[in-house]
Amino acid sequence: QVQLVESGGGLVQPGGSLRLSCAASGSTFSINAWYRQAPGKQREWVATISSGGTPNYAESVKGRFTISRDNAKNTVYLQMNSLKPEDTAVYYCNRRFANLPWGQGTQVTVSS
């Protein structure tokens, strides 16, 4: 079964940057998406990268976030720039529409 381990979160000032990593193991399925769950809200989709490397983003993060992949390390990344307080959430990686188990997530807090 697949194991997903997210890392790279932390506390950052508005306008700052963070780079999240997702290490996947134990499955032949490719992890291709990031999600987040903010306080008082349900989990939402953030970004996807296709097998050919084409990214897609939620409108709320378009132009600020970049999803990428390192095949050699079996790792997916999310570069987050120009962070806003509304980006505060627990961030998770997964495969879209696959119903795989969720990892523990990594907390991102954007605050002064």
Secondary structure, 3 states (H helix, E strand, C coil): CCEEEEECCEEECCCCCEEEEEEEECCCCCCCEEEEECCCCCCEEEEEECCCCCEEECCCCCCCEEEEEEHHHCEEEEEECCCCHHHCEEEEEECCCCCCCCCCCEEEEECC
